[in-house]
């Protein structure tokens, strides 16, 4: 029997066990007695609808993780959420130590290039982060993380099709001074230092908090040809928040943060026969064991500087009305060397230097009366992103070859949005929302080649300058969209809810940031080669029904969601075709439906259990690519082979538990762990066989002692059973047949000591 079949059987057995837990928790006399004798669990509060509400009252598919939840997950950065929320795929991505590859319900950003927008928005204290580079954020001062599934736009600043990840920082305390610190040492000489301090500066009027994280670890991957180590960690993050209340009706939050990373290369592993003059066989060192090679020989690595400031003002006009303003400026400067082919051959070795800066402004008017509540707002984003790229491919042609690229993109996004809820009765409410988005984009690109071969040297392409008339001025584009939403919710009781909703999402169109010639901008339309200078926006309609309920004084929480998404004009960078050709298409349509289940159970005062299950059925209804043979895609005229979107595993499942053991006056011992299952899924848009993850289980465990005085020590292990699993892939088959996969971390151990005063 295959690993996949074993995993599914084990998963079904585990789900059956978890499904029985709520009933057991309700029916066991000892459990009921314990519940009655102890304090009720704290209610989970979220701001998914831009106001603080109990999770049980929000008719949205949202999963919340508190600071304590993140500690139990041994979380260092956002990648700790992989597989923890239903239908969430979140990993380190695209050969960069700082990039986040995020898909929710099968929707994400298939190409890491900056001319694509994310389908999942990342927000920190309401500020939108435009790029996936630098988005694998550390979690040193996080109060909670909310994962919202489905289109967002009538409430959040930027319109997204897949969902949003909202990170809420801990705010300074007006009345109490606190200091926290921890030090962790682990496998591969990992050293993780966290510090946090908050103190009132003027009682009840002004407070300051400072947080810092230092994260350093040796490389996981060794090049057997040189002995050099790669895939390391070297990051420093600092954040400061000043909180002030000049008058009782006005609160100001001034925040600044900085992240510095200095890493070695992030190497993957080739899974296909590489071409060129130095052919490399697939899996050159056999089954993967954290050995890989690179043609880089110097100190090439990955540098990133990422910083920003924001000012949030909340002005209470009355008991019912509040005005909020979020003003932010951010700058992102990654300089990344990436060996895309992950071999000693120089086929896909690149340097990408990015200079990105963004300014955003959001205004909100919120109201909350007895029956009628909501928010209306305006959003503005001005982003400029320049890149300098160099591609080295001496072994592709057997002679020196370098491609030089400079491009510049400016985006201006304007939006007006609103959402309002009306309670017909205490139990029945209707929520409607509407957003209008207008985006303006301009793009300039210049590429040239340097080679000792006369036929290649000096080949240049300028966009839009080299386009034939009348396209030579077509480097600007505008996109508009109306995106409505509607939700009908019924609350049978104070701690239960049933809802149905429909919402439309929009992701802006853009330009092909990999175009090296007119051929990359030529598409077959109705059988005729046609020059297409930009790709269209993506849109999705999502229809959803859900229910939530809490029992036994909050000791049992259950939530379930069923949804269907109709996704149009899917943006795809497709492979194949002529050498170094990178066409970007609106490839077609997707249909996605799924189920999401979540359960939190507290069988006793000292025992917590949390579980979730996501089921996803995602398929390409159309994948129109006239450049490739029908048997390799989902062309309607050809044979259907495999037609599934990438990073859309049919099943994601997790179960986590922790048990506290009091040890008298000394403190408590906590035993905890979690297990996650991520099903088989593809790592490339067009379902390349070598770019596939067959499915894996991942288990983590910890033991912790909390002393009465505020000190604690902890020992942990990640990837307990040494699972070998693939997290991401690179597909550049038109350049020497490059198909590279990246693997998750091996088993690691750690020990930590810390205090809270």
C-alpha positions in Angstrom: 0.0 0.0 0.0 1.3 3.5 -0.9 2.3 6.2 1.6 -0.6 8.2 0.3 -3.2 5.4 1.0 -1.7 4.9 4.5 -2.0 8.6 5.1 -5.6 8.8 4.1 -6.5 5.8 6.3 -4.7 7.3 9.3 -6.3 10.6 8.6 -9.8 9.2 8.5 -9.2 7.3 11.7 -7.9 10.4 13.4 -10.8 12.5 12.1 -13.3 10.0 13.5 -11.6 10.2 16.9 -11.7 14.0 16.9 -15.3 14.0 15.7 -16.2 11.9 18.8 -14.5 14.3 21.2 -17.3 17.0 21.4 -19.9 14.3 22.3 -17.5 12.8 24.8 -16.9 16.2 26.3 -20.7 16.8 26.7 -21.6 13.4 28.0 -18.8 12.4 30.5 -19.9 13.3 34.0 -16.3 14.0 35.1 -15.9 16.5 32.3 -19.1 18.2 33.1 -18.1 18.5 36.7 -14.7 19.9 35.8 -16.3 22.5 33.5 -18.7 23.6 36.2 -15.9 23.8 38.8 -13.5 25.9 36.8 -13.5 29.3 35.2 -14.9 29.6 31.7 -12.4 29.8 28.8 -11.6 33.3 27.4 -13.8 34.3 24.5 -11.9 34.7 21.2 -12.2 38.3 19.9 -11.4 39.2 16.3 -11.5 42.3 14.1 -12.3 40.5 10.8 -15.1 43.1 10.1 -13.0 46.1 11.3 -14.5 46.1 14.7 -13.9 43.9 17.8 -16.4 41.0 17.9 -16.6 37.6 19.3 -15.5 35.0 16.8 -18.8 33.2 17.2 -20.7 36.4 16.1 -18.8 36.9 12.8 -20.5 35.4 9.7 -17.1 35.0 8.0 -14.8 32.0 7.5 -12.0 33.1 9.8 -9.5 31.2 12.0 -7.8 33.1 14.8 -4.5 32.3 16.5 -3.7 34.0 19.8 -0.2 34.6 21.2 -0.6 31.5 23.3 -1.6 29.4 20.2 1.5 30.6 18.4 3.7 29.7 21.3 2.3 26.1 21.3 3.1 25.9 17.6 6.7 26.9 18.4 6.2 29.6 15.8 9.1 31.8 14.6 7.6 33.3 11.5 4.4 33.0 9.4 5.4 29.6 7.9 4.4 28.1 11.2 0.8 28.4 10.0 1.3 25.9 7.2 -1.6 23.4 7.3 -2.9 24.7 10.6 -5.9 26.6 9.2 -8.2 24.7 6.7 -7.2 25.1 3.1 -4.3 27.3 3.9 -0.9 26.7 2.2 1.8 29.0 3.5 5.4 28.3 3.0 8.8 29.9 2.4 8.7 30.5 -1.3 10.5 30.9 -4.6 14.1 30.3 -3.6 14.2 33.2 -1.1 14.6 33.1 2.6 12.3 36.0 3.1 9.5 35.4 0.6 6.1 33.9 1.5 4.2 31.7 -0.9 0.5 31.9 0.3 -2.5 30.2 -1.2 -6.0 30.1 0.4 -8.6 27.8 -1.1 -6.3 27.2 -4.1 -5.9 30.9 -4.9 -2.5 32.6 -4.7 0.4 34.1 -6.7 1.8 31.4 -9.1 4.7 33.6 -10.1 6.9 35.5 -7.6 7.6 38.3 -10.0 6.7 41.8 -8.9 4.4 42.4 -11.9 1.9 39.9 -10.4 -0.2 40.9 -7.4 -0.8 38.5 -4.5 -4.2 36.9 -4.3 -3.9 36.8 -0.5 -3.4 40.1 1.2 -1.1 40.5 4.2 -2.0 43.2 6.7 -0.1 44.3 9.8 -2.2 46.5 12.1 -4.4 47.4 9.0 -1.4 48.2 6.7 -1.3 46.4 3.4 2.0 44.7 2.3 2.1 44.8 -1.5 4.8 42.1 -2.2 5.4 38.5 -1.1 9.1 39.4 -0.9 9.8 40.2 2.8 6.4 38.9 3.8 7.6 35.9 5.8 7.3 38.0 8.9 8.6 37.2 12.3 6.2 36.9 15.2 8.0 38.5 18.1 5.2 41.0 19.2 2.1 39.5 17.8 -1.2 39.6 19.8 -3.1 37.4 17.3 -3.3 36.4 13.7 -6.6 36.1 11.8 -6.8 34.0 8.6 -9.8 35.1 6.5 -10.8 32.8 3.7 -12.6 34.0 0.6 -12.6 37.3 -1.3 -11.9 40.4 0.7 -12.6 44.0 -0.4 -15.6 45.5 1.1 -13.8 45.8 4.4 -10.0 45.6 3.7 -7.9 48.1 2.0 -6.8 46.1 -1.1 -9.1 43.9 -3.1 -8.0 40.2 -3.0 -9.5 37.0 -4.4 -8.2 34.3 -2.1 -8.4 35.9 1.4 -6.3 37.9 3.9 -3.9 37.3 6.7 -4.3 40.0 9.3 -1.6 40.4 12.0 -2.5 42.4 15.1 0.5 43.6 17.2 0.5 43.9 20.9 -0.3 47.5 21.9 1.6 49.4 24.7 -0.1 49.3 28.1 -1.2 52.7 29.6 -1.0 51.5 33.2 1.4 48.6 33.6 5.1 48.1 32.8 6.1 44.6 31.5 9.2 43.0 30.3 9.5 39.7 28.5 12.6 37.9 27.0 13.5 34.4 25.8 16.6 32.7 24.4 16.4 29.5 22.3 19.2 27.3 21.1 18.6 24.5 18.7 19.8 22.2 16.0 22.2 23.6 13.3 23.3 26.1 16.0 20.1 28.0 15.9 20.0 31.0 18.2 16.7 32.8 18.6 16.4 35.8 20.9 13.1 37.5 21.6 12.5 40.6 23.7 9.5 42.8 24.5 9.0 45.7 26.8 6.1 48.0 27.4 5.8 50.9 29.9 3.5 53.9 30.5 5.2 57.2 29.8 2.2 59.3 31.0 -0.3 57.5 33.1 -3.5 56.7 31.1 -2.3 59.0 28.3 0.9 57.7 26.7 2.8 54.4 26.5 5.6 52.9 24.5 6.5 49.3 23.5 9.6 47.9 22.0 10.1 44.5 20.5 13.1 42.8 18.9 13.9 39.4 17.4 17.3 37.9 16.5 17.2 34.7 14.5 20.4 32.9 13.3 20.9 29.3 12.1 23.5 27.5 10.1 22.7 26.1 6.7 20.6 23.0 6.3 21.9 22.2 2.8 25.5 21.3 2.0 27.1 21.4 -1.5 29.2 18.2 -1.6 31.5 19.7 -4.2 32.6 22.6 -2.1 31.4 21.9 1.5 29.6 25.2 1.6 26.3 25.4 3.5 23.2 27.0 2.3 19.5 27.5 3.4 20.5 29.3 6.6 18.7 32.0 8.7 20.2 35.4 9.6 17.5 37.9 10.6 17.1 40.9 12.9 13.7 42.5 13.5 12.8 45.5 15.6 9.5 47.3 16.2 8.4 50.2 18.3 4.9 51.4 19.0 4.0 54.7 20.7 0.4 54.9 21.9 -1.1 58.2 22.9 -4.4 59.6 23.9 -4.2 63.4 23.8 -7.9 63.7 24.7 -10.4 61.0 25.7 -12.0 60.8 22.2 -8.8 60.5 20.2 -6.1 57.7 20.3 -3.0 57.7 18.1 -0.7 54.8 17.3 2.7 55.6 15.8 4.5 52.4 14.7 7.9 51.8 13.1 9.6 48.5 12.2 12.7 47.3 10.5 13.9 43.8 9.3 17.4 43.0 8.1 18.4 39.7 6.6 21.8 38.5 5.4 21.4 34.9 4.2 23.3 32.5 2.0 21.6 31.1 -1.1 18.4 29.1 -0.7 19.0 25.9 -2.8 16.4 23.5 -4.1 16.9 20.2 -6.0 16.6 19.5 -9.7 13.9 16.9 -10.6 14.2 16.8 -14.4 17.0 16.2 -16.9 18.7 19.6 -17.4 19.8 20.6 -20.9 22.6 22.7 -22.1 26.2 21.6 -22.7 26.5 20.1 -19.2 23.4 17.9 -18.8 22.5 17.2 -15.2 20.4 14.1 -14.4 17.3 14.4 -12.2 18.0 14.0 -8.5 21.8 14.1 -9.0 22.7 12.9 -5.5 19.9 10.3 -5.3 17.1 10.6 -2.9 17.2 14.0 -1.3 19.2 14.2 1.9 19.9 18.0 2.1 22.7 17.9 -0.5 22.6 20.1 -3.5 25.0 22.0 -5.7 25.3 25.5 -7.2 27.4 27.1 -9.9 27.9 30.2 -7.7 31.3 30.1 -6.1 31.7 33.5 -4.4 29.9 35.1 -1.5 26.6 35.4 -3.4 23.7 35.4 -1.0 20.5 37.1 -0.2 20.2 40.5 1.4 17.0 42.2 2.5 16.2 45.5 4.2 12.5 46.1 4.9 11.2 48.9 7.0 8.1 51.1 7.4 6.2 53.6 9.5 2.5 54.0 10.1 0.2 56.3 12.0 -3.3 55.2 13.0 -5.8 57.6 14.4 -9.1 56.5 16.0 -11.5 59.4 16.8 -14.6 58.6 18.7 -17.3 61.0 17.5 -20.0 59.6 19.8 -21.2 56.4 21.3 -22.2 55.2 17.8 -19.6 56.7 15.4 -15.9 56.4 15.0 -13.5 57.8 12.4 -10.2 55.9 11.7 -7.3 56.9 9.6 -4.4 54.6 8.6 -1.4 56.3 7.0 1.6 54.2 6.1 4.9 54.3 4.1 7.0 51.3 3.5 10.3 50.5 1.7 11.6 47.1 0.6 15.1 46.5 -0.8 15.9 42.8 -1.5 19.1 41.9 -3.4 18.7 38.2 -4.1 21.0 35.7 -5.9 19.0 32.6 -6.8 20.3 29.4 -8.5 17.0 28.4 -10.1 18.4 25.2 -11.6 20.1 24.2 -8.3 23.0 22.5 -10.0 26.7 23.1 -10.8 25.6 24.0 -14.3 25.1 27.7 -15.1 21.6 27.6 -16.6 19.2 29.6 -14.4 21.5 31.6 -12.2 20.0 35.0 -11.5 20.4 38.2 -9.5 17.3 40.2 -8.7 17.7 43.6 -7.0 14.4 45.3 -6.1 13.7 48.8 -4.9 10.1 49.0 -3.8 8.3 51.7 -1.9 4.7 52.3 -1.2 2.5 54.9 0.4 -1.1 54.0 1.5 -3.9 55.9 3.1 -7.1 54.5 4.4 -10.1 56.4 5.9 -13.0 54.7 7.6 -16.2 55.8 9.2 -17.6 53.1 11.5 -20.9 53.1 13.2 -22.7 50.7 15.6 -26.2 51.3 16.8 -28.7 48.9 18.3 -29.9 47.5 14.9 -27.6 49.1 12.3 -23.8 48.9 12.1 -21.2 49.1 9.4 -18.2 50.8 7.9 -17.6 53.0 4.8 -14.1 54.0 3.6 -11.7 55.2 1.1 -8.4 53.6 0.2 -5.4 54.9 -1.8 -2.1 53.0 -2.7 0.8 54.5 -4.6 3.5 51.9 -5.3 6.7 52.2 -7.3 8.9 49.1 -7.8 12.1 49.0 -9.8 14.2 46.0 -10.4 17.6 45.2 -11.8 18.0 41.7 -12.9 20.9 39.6 -14.3 20.5 36.1 -15.7 23.6 34.0 -16.3 23.4 31.0 -18.7 26.9 30.2 -20.0 26.1 26.5 -20.0 22.9 26.8 -21.9 24.6 27.8 -25.1 28.2 26.7 -24.4 29.6 30.2 -24.4 29.4 33.3 -22.2 25.8 34.6 -22.0 24.3 37.2 -19.7 20.9 38.9 -19.9 20.6 42.3 -18.3 17.1 43.6 -17.4 15.9 46.9 -15.9 12.2 47.5 -15.3 10.0 50.0 -13.5 6.4 49.7 -12.5 4.1 52.3 -10.9 0.7 51.4 -9.5 -2.0 53.8 -8.3 -5.0 52.1 -6.7 -8.1 54.0 -5.6 -11.1 52.4 -3.9 -14.3 53.3 -2.1 -15.9 50.6 -0.1 -18.7 50.0 2.4 -20.4 47.3 4.3 -23.5 47.5 6.5 -25.4 45.1 8.7 -29.1 45.4 9.7 -30.7 43.3 12.4 -34.3 42.5 11.5 -34.6 40.8 14.9 -32.1 39.8 17.6 -31.6 36.6 15.6 -31.8 37.5 11.9 -29.5 40.0 10.2 -28.5 41.0 6.6 -25.1 42.3 5.7 -24.4 43.9 2.3 -21.2 45.4 0.9 -19.9 47.1 -2.2 -16.5 48.2 -3.4 -15.4 50.1 -6.4 -11.7 49.8 -7.4 -9.8 51.8 -10.0 -6.2 51.0 -10.7 -3.7 52.7 -13.0 -0.5 51.0 -14.0 2.5 52.0 -16.1 5.4 49.7 -16.9 8.8 50.1 -18.7 11.2 47.3 -19.4 14.6 47.1 -21.1 16.5 43.9 -21.7 19.8 43.2 -23.5 22.2 40.3 -23.8 26.0 40.1 -23.5 27.6 37.2 -25.2 30.7 36.2 -27.1 28.4 34.8 -29.8 27.7 37.5 -32.3 24.2 36.2 -33.0 23.3 36.7 -29.3 25.4 39.7 -28.2 23.5 42.9 -28.0 20.0 41.5 -28.5 17.9 44.1 -26.9 14.2 44.6 -26.3 12.6 47.7 -24.9 9.0 47.8 -23.7 7.1 49.6 -25.0 9.7 51.1 -27.4 10.2 48.0 -29.6 6.6 47.2 -30.1 5.2 47.7 -33.6 2.8 50.5 -34.2 0.3 51.3 -32.9 1.5 49.5 -29.7 4.7 51.4 -29.1 3.1 53.7 -26.5 1.0 51.0 -24.8 2.8 50.8 -21.5 -0.1 52.0 -19.4 -3.3 50.2 -18.4 -6.3 50.9 -16.3 -8.6 48.4 -14.6 -11.9 48.9 -12.9 -14.2 46.6 -10.9 -17.3 46.6 -8.8 -17.2 43.9 -6.2 -20.4 43.3 -4.1 -21.0 41.0 -1.2 -24.1 39.9 0.7 -24.6 37.8 3.8 -27.7 36.5 5.6 -27.1 35.3 9.2 -29.3 33.7 11.7 -28.4 33.2 15.4 -30.5 30.5 17.0 -28.9 31.4 20.3 -26.3 33.7 21.8 -23.5 31.2 21.1 -24.5 29.8 17.7 -24.9 31.1 14.1 -25.8 29.9 10.6 -25.1 32.1 7.6 -25.0 32.1 3.8 -23.0 34.6 1.7 -22.0 35.5 -1.8 -19.0 37.8 -2.6 -17.0 38.8 -5.6 -13.2 39.3 -5.6 -10.9 41.1 -8.0 -7.2 41.0 -8.6 -5.8 43.6 -11.0 -4.3 42.9 -14.4 -0.8 43.9 -15.4 2.2 43.4 -17.6 4.5 40.5 -18.4 7.5 41.2 -16.3 9.4 38.4 -18.0 9.0 39.5 -21.6 12.2 39.4 -23.6 10.7 39.9 -27.0 7.6 40.4 -29.0 7.0 36.7 -29.1 6.4 36.7 -25.3 3.6 39.2 -25.9 2.0 37.3 -28.8 -1.0 35.1 -28.1 -3.2 33.0 -30.3 -6.7 34.5 -30.3 -9.3 32.7 -32.3 -6.5 31.0 -34.2 -4.8 34.3 -35.1 -1.4 35.4 -33.6 -2.2 38.6 -31.7 -0.1 41.1 -29.8 -1.4 41.5 -26.3 0.6 43.9 -24.2 -1.1 43.4 -20.8 -3.1 40.6 -19.1 -6.6 41.1 -17.7 -7.7 41.1 -14.1 -8.8 37.9 -12.3 -12.3 37.7 -10.8 -14.0 35.2 -8.6 -17.5 34.7 -7.3 -17.6 32.7 -4.0 -20.8 31.3 -2.6 -20.6 30.1 1.0 -22.6 28.6 3.8 -21.4 28.2 7.3 -22.3 27.5 10.9 -20.6 28.2 14.3 -21.5 27.1 17.8 -20.1 27.2 21.2 -21.1 24.8 24.1 -20.5 24.1 27.7 -19.5 27.6 28.7 -17.1 28.0 25.8 -15.3 24.7 26.3 -16.4 23.4 22.9 -16.3 25.5 19.8 -17.3 24.0 16.4 -17.4 25.7 13.0 -18.1 24.4 9.5 -18.1 26.0 6.0 -19.1 24.8 2.6 -18.1 27.0 -0.4 -18.0 27.1 -4.2 -15.8 29.5 -6.2 -16.2 30.4 -9.9 -12.8 31.8 -10.9 -12.3 33.6 -14.3 -9.3 34.9 -16.3 -6.7 33.0 -14.3 -3.3 34.7 -14.7 -0.6 32.2 -15.5 3.0 32.3 -16.6 3.3 29.2 -18.7 6.4 27.2 -19.6 7.4 25.3 -22.7 7.7 26.7 -26.2 10.8 28.3 -27.6 14.0 28.8 -25.7 13.8 31.5 -22.9 10.1 32.2 -23.8 7.9 33.3 -20.8 4.4 34.1 -22.0 1.9 35.3 -19.4 -1.8 34.5 -20.2 -5.2 34.8 -18.9 -5.3 31.0 -19.2 -8.9 30.3 -18.4 -11.3 29.3 -15.7 -11.2 27.4 -12.5 -14.0 25.8 -10.4 -13.2 25.2 -6.7 -15.5 23.9 -4.0 -14.7 22.7 -0.6 -15.5 22.0 3.0 -13.9 23.4 6.2 -14.3 22.1 9.7 -12.8 23.4 12.9 -13.1 22.3 16.5 -11.7 23.5 19.8 -12.4 21.3 22.8 -11.4 21.7 26.5 -12.2 18.3 28.1 -10.8 19.3 31.5 -9.5 22.5 33.1 -6.0 21.6 32.1 -6.5 19.9 28.6 -6.9 21.7 25.3 -7.5 20.1 21.9 -7.7 21.9 18.6 -8.4 20.4 15.2 -9.3 21.5 11.7 -10.0 19.8 8.4 -10.1 21.3 4.9 -11.3 19.6 1.8 -10.7 21.1 -1.6 -11.8 20.1 -5.1 -10.0 22.5 -7.5 -9.9 22.1 -11.2 -9.0 24.0 -14.4 -12.2 24.2 -16.4 -10.1 25.8 -19.2 -6.4 26.2 -19.6 -5.9 27.8 -23.0 -2.3 27.9 -24.2 -1.8 27.8 -27.9 1.9 27.3 -27.7 1.9 23.8 -26.2 0.7 20.5 -27.3 -2.9 19.7 -26.1 -1.8 16.6 -24.2 0.2 18.9 -21.9 -2.5 21.2 -20.9 -6.2 21.5 -20.4 -7.0 22.9 -23.9 -10.6 22.2 -24.6 -9.6 20.6 -28.0 -7.1 18.3 -26.5 -6.9 15.4 -24.0 -7.4 16.2 -20.4 -4.4 14.9 -18.5 -4.1 16.5 -15.1 -5.9 19.8 -14.7 -5.5 20.9 -11.1 -4.3 24.3 -9.9 -1.0 24.4 -7.9 -0.8 24.5 -4.1 -4.4 23.1 -3.8 -4.1 19.9 -1.7 -7.4 18.1 -1.5 -7.1 17.6 2.2 -5.4 19.6 4.9 -5.8 18.4 8.5 -4.3 19.3 11.8 -4.8 18.2 15.4 -3.0 19.9 18.3 -3.2 19.3 22.0 -1.6 20.5 25.2 -2.0 19.3 28.8 -1.0 21.2 31.9 0.1 19.4 35.1 0.2 21.5 38.3 3.3 20.8 40.4 2.3 22.4 43.7 3.7 25.8 44.5 6.5 25.4 42.0 4.4 26.0 38.8 3.0 23.9 36.0 4.4 21.5 33.4 2.8 21.5 30.0 3.1 18.7 27.5 2.0 19.5 23.9 2.2 18.8 20.3 0.6 18.9 16.9 0.3 16.8 13.8 -0.5 18.1 10.3 -1.4 16.3 7.1 -1.0 18.0 3.7 -2.3 16.0 0.8 -0.8 15.5 -2.6 -0.6 18.7 -4.7 1.2 20.2 -7.6 3.9 22.8 -7.3 3.6 24.3 -10.8 0.7 25.8 -12.8 0.8 23.2 -15.6 1.1 20.0 -13.4 4.7 18.9 -14.2 5.2 15.4 -12.8 8.5 16.3 -11.2 7.0 19.3 -9.5 4.6 17.4 -7.2 4.4 16.9 -3.5 2.9 13.4 -2.8 1.5 14.3 0.6 3.0 14.3 4.0 2.5 14.2 7.8 4.4 16.6 10.0 4.5 16.3 13.8 5.9 18.6 16.5 6.1 18.3 20.2 7.2 20.3 23.3 7.5 20.1 27.1 7.5 23.3 29.2 7.8 24.3 32.8 6.3 27.6 33.9 7.5 28.7 37.4 5.3 30.8 39.7 7.8 33.7 39.5 7.4 34.2 35.7 10.3 32.1 34.5 9.9 29.2 32.1 12.0 26.6 30.3 10.9 24.6 27.3 12.3 21.8 25.1 10.9 21.1 21.7 11.2 19.1 18.5 10.0 19.9 15.1 9.4 17.4 12.3 9.5 14.6 14.9 9.3 11.7 12.5 11.7 13.2 9.9 9.2 13.7 7.1 10.8 14.6 3.8 8.4 17.0 2.2 8.4 19.5 -0.7 7.1 23.0 -0.1 7.6 24.9 -3.4 8.8 24.6 -7.0 10.4 26.6 -9.8 9.4 25.8 -13.4 11.4 27.3 -16.2 11.3 24.4 -18.7 12.1 26.7 -21.6 15.5 27.3 -20.1 17.3 24.0 -20.1 14.2 22.2 -18.8 14.6 23.7 -15.3 12.2 22.1 -12.8 13.4 22.6 -9.2 11.7 21.7 -5.9 12.4 23.1 -2.4 12.1 21.0 0.8 11.0 21.8 4.3 13.3 21.6 7.3 14.5 18.3 8.7 14.0 17.2 12.3 15.3 19.8 14.7 15.5 20.0 18.5 15.5 23.2 20.6 15.7 24.3 24.2 14.5 27.7 25.4 14.5 29.7 28.6 12.6 32.9 29.2 10.8 35.2 31.7 7.8 37.5 31.9 7.8 40.2 34.6 
